[in-house]
Amino acid sequence: MTDHYPVTRGRHLNHVAWLYDPLVERLSFGRERKFREKTMAWMDISPTDRILDVGCGTGSLTLLLAERLNPAAGMISGIDAAPRMIAIARKKAAKKRADIDFQVGIAESLAFADQSFNWVVNSMFTHHIDTGLKEKAFAEMYRVLKPGGMLLTADIDRPTTLPGRLLGWSGRYLLLQPELEDNLRGLLPDFMHRAGFWQVEKKEHLYGLVSFFTAQKPEVER
Ligand SMILES: C[S@@+](CC[C@H](N)C(=O)[O-])C[C@H]1O[C@@H](n2cnc3c(N)ncnc32)[C@H](O)[C@@H]1O
């Protein structure tokens, strides 16, 4: 039987899924773990939380987040548009005996009920989707968060150094990735505000190119 998956015009990585983990390890010069730790440092997680990782890829961050939960009380899901990324994530979880709900899914139409999660996280994901999909994806992340729930976005942002500018804008024009443009223009907070989030804060800026943002879904919708 053939599986039918939701289709996205986002830049999914199904074709290079096998290459993703080795490539990230090499391109980050062994700093991946540190980047994941920095991401989680901005998340005040309780062991009973329900967490969603959007565009989770091969699940590296999802697996680390799962370690912070009490498996009997909390839960974590990871979704990605690329079935082969999800297949790798599931294998990694099985190897660690981690109870994680990895699903093929698309950020612009999340298959979760309203108000399901305490935290929604997305790491290096938004620069894979165009402006229209960013609007929808942030609206969906807002929808599935509980009132008072938190968003963490770790992604490419307006560059602040010459190497950051060269790297970012060459990605945009030489690698022909127009989805990068909103990020490079520093527009991520605008998407969050438009989706309804408040207390949008840039917590940290790394390597002159990547920022960590947190935002909250208000307790009472405005
Ligand atoms: C650079 S990877 C980041 C993966 C992971 N979050 C990490 O930090 O390693 C971006 C991921 O977004 C996924 N993606 C692209 N468009 C998507 C969409 N519309 N919905 C869900 N995932 C999508 C890709 O398949 C890819 O796995």
The ligand as a Tripos MOL2 file, in Angstrom:
@<TRIPOS>MOLECULE
LIG
   27    29     1     0     0
SMALL
NO_CHARGES

@<TRIPOS>ATOM
      1 C1         16.9050   22.7130    8.0530 C.3       1 LIG1
      2 S1         15.7400   21.4730    8.4570 S.3       1 LIG1
      3 C2         15.6270   21.6580   10.2080 C.3       1 LIG1
      4 C3         15.3490   20.3540   10.9060 C.3       1 LIG1
      5 C4         15.3730   20.3810   12.4370 C.3       1 LIG1
      6 N1         14.3760   21.2640   12.9840 N.3       1 LIG1
      7 C5         16.7160   20.7410   12.9730 C.2       1 LIG1
      8 O1         16.8270   21.6940   13.7650 O.co2     1 LIG1
      9 O2         17.6810   20.0200   12.6270 O.co2     1 LIG1
     10 C6         14.1830   22.1150    7.8970 C.3       1 LIG1
     11 C7         13.0920   21.0600    7.8890 C.3       1 LIG1
     12 O3         11.8400   21.6480    7.5190 O.3       1 LIG1
     13 C8         11.1080   20.6620    6.7920 C.3       1 LIG1
     14 N2         10.0040   21.3150    6.0780 N.ar      1 LIG1
     15 C9         10.0260   22.0920    4.9740 C.ar      1 LIG1
     16 N3          8.7900   22.5470    4.6710 N.ar      1 LIG1
     17 C10         7.9730   22.0670    5.6420 C.ar      1 LIG1
     18 C11         6.5760   22.2250    5.9190 C.ar      1 LIG1
     19 N4          5.7940   22.9790    5.1460 N.pl3     1 LIG1
     20 N5          6.0730   21.6140    7.0070 N.ar      1 LIG1
     21 C12         6.8570   20.8550    7.8230 C.ar      1 LIG1
     22 N6          8.1690   20.6660    7.5990 N.ar      1 LIG1
     23 C13         8.7340   21.2710    6.5310 C.ar      1 LIG1
     24 C14        12.1630   20.0150    5.9230 C.3       1 LIG1
     25 O4         11.7710   18.7650    5.4140 O.3       1 LIG1
     26 C15        13.3240   19.9320    6.8820 C.3       1 LIG1
     27 O5         13.3590   18.7120    7.5730 O.3       1 LIG1
@<TRIPOS>BOND
     1     1     2 1
     2     2     3 1
     3     2    10 1
     4     3     4 1
     5     4     5 1
     6     5     6 1
     7     5     7 1
     8     7     8 2
     9     7     9 1
    10    10    11 1
    11    11    12 1
    12    11    26 1
    13    12    13 1
    14    13    14 1
    15    13    24 1
    16    14    15 ar
    17    14    23 ar
    18    15    16 ar
    19    16    17 ar
    20    17    18 ar
    21    17    23 ar
    22    18    19 1
    23    18    20 ar
    24    20    21 ar
    25    21    22 ar
    26    22    23 ar
    27    24    25 1
    28    24    26 1
    29    26    27 1
@<TRIPOS>SUBSTRUCTURE
     1 LIG1         1 GROUP 0 **** ****
